[in-house]
Amino acid sequence: MSEGMEQPEMEESDHKEISVAEFFEKNRHLLGFENPQKSIITVTKEAVDNSLDACEGDEILPEIHVLIDEIGDEKCRIEIRDNAIGLDRETIPKVFGKLLYGSKFHKLQQSRGQQGIGISASAMYAQLTTGEPVTVWSKQEGEPCHKFVVRIDTEKNEPEIIEDEVVGKDSDEFPGGKDYYFDHGTTIEMNIEAKYTGGHHSVKNYLKHTAIMNPYARIVLREPDGNKIEYPRVSKDLPQKPKEIKPHPHGVELGIMMRMIEGSSARTVSSFLQNEFTRVGRTSADDICEEAGIDSDRRPNTLDKDEIETLLKAAQNVKLQSPPKDCLSPIGEELIEKGLQKELNPDMIFAETRKPKVYKGNPFQVEVGLAWGGDIDEEGSFDELRFANKVPLLYKKSSCVTTKAVEEVSWNRYNVSQTGDRPQGPLYILVHIASVWVPFTSEGKEAVANYEDIRKEMKLALQEVGRKLGRELKRQERREIQEKKKRQLTSYAKEMGPAIVELAGEGSPEEIEEKIQAMVHADYNPEQL
């Protein structure tokens, strides 16, 4: 700076720490609250996701009610009830009145929610757009029902409790009136700026997709006009409960490795590697240290940044077993078929669950399903059902890896007509990725990033079910040809019987006709194909 020029003074008061709640209050679109139509889906999605996770975590068959009332110009009251195990009194205000509060963020375990933002962000959206707090009832089995009215202090990102009371089953304060009562579960009620609509981007469609991927759940929607839609439970088999795993060295970055070392109480580098990572035993730890040129008995907190980076690169070069896959909870081919059947009623269904794979050290598993014919509309292009950890993805289809995988498949090879990259006909394509860490393209969790490993698995699964569909469509085509020939030939039998008798000079026209019919049925039976 030139001599004499005065450096502008930076007032200390110009800088102020902002809370995560304040940030998302001003950037609510990042979480899916872009407009009233999308916001009501986001609120429903966050609450239903939490309910399903809570039920499955305690191996309870989910029962979820979504009740929506219009209360003014682009304003709705939304109430969501579940029969999960419920929350204790101390946890309730934090879950609904504090962003980034949750139990899933630090776990490597498949779950619908990951960040601890969703439902509290919905509560923040409610108070931002209507100025009203949210009301929560939660009851654990054998315990009283707790009612909280809570809002978020966005400057402090802390819950502000307005009401805190215990309500009895017979109280007028109990949610939904006395016609409804679960012995355990949670109900949340809030007023929000919202627009209830139909079509693809709607609460109704979101719940339909949810019902397909979660056929062991019973979900009830009451629309603003009083119309009640039930998505029934068609299976009592819950998916296998996922287990928590430790990180795999191939999926860890330098900054995380440095933090892990700082927080570790291990006395040696070898024990640090064995205790903090999955698939690293004594031999593997020694191999990593040897590759890095670091004494395996050295204390880990004496390593400097360059040495940690060298250790991490060595860990990623040494051949290790892939991470365990029991942290995943795929839905399975049988449940995919049941889900598609109950909501779409097609003629044919094919499903495929691939074996688990790993991307950047994170296990993932791909599942696909095809539904063809029946009640599915024959006109136009296919419909796509996208899911991540059993949660429907309704937006940003074009940027999602699922769509790119579908478009890479040559559907013509499987007797499905194709316009450009898109298959045509009465077809629904379901694609599901299950992972401990789904690489979403944004905080709104609307699309999955285009990782090559993931796209390749999806394409292989689609090709597998495509082959099954192609074989069945070819068989169906041959059946139709056979049926047509059979109809033509049998129609001639009545005329051929008398003609043959006349030429032969003997026999009965009726007997000849019956013999011709029998020969045609034997030679052109579509059921034999």
Secondary structure, DSSP 4 states (H G I P E B T S, - for coil): --TTPPPPP--GGG-----HHHHHHH-GGGGT-SSHHHHHHHHHHHHHHHHHHHHHHTT---EEEEEEEEEETTEEEEEEEE-S----TTTHHHHHHSTT--SSTT-BS--S--SS-HHHHHHHHHHHHH---EEEEEE-TTSPEEEEEEEEETTTTEEEEEEEEEE-TTSTTSTT-TT---SSEEEEEEEEE-----SSSSHHHHHHHHHHH-TT-EEEEE-TTS-EEEE------PPPPPPPBPPPGGG--HHHHHHHHHH---SSHHHHHHHHSTT--HHHHHHHHHHHT--TTS-GGG--HHHHHHHHHHHHHS--PPPPSTT-----HHHHHHHHHHHH--SEEEEEEPPPEEETTEEEEEEEEEEESTTS--SSB-EEEEEETTEE--S-GGGSHHHHHHHHS-GGGGT--EETTEEBSSEEEEEEEEESS--BSSTT--SB---HHHHHHHHHHHHHHHHHHHHHHHHHHHHHHHHHHHHHHHHHHHHHHHHHHHHHT-S-HHHHHHHHHHHHHHHS-GGG-
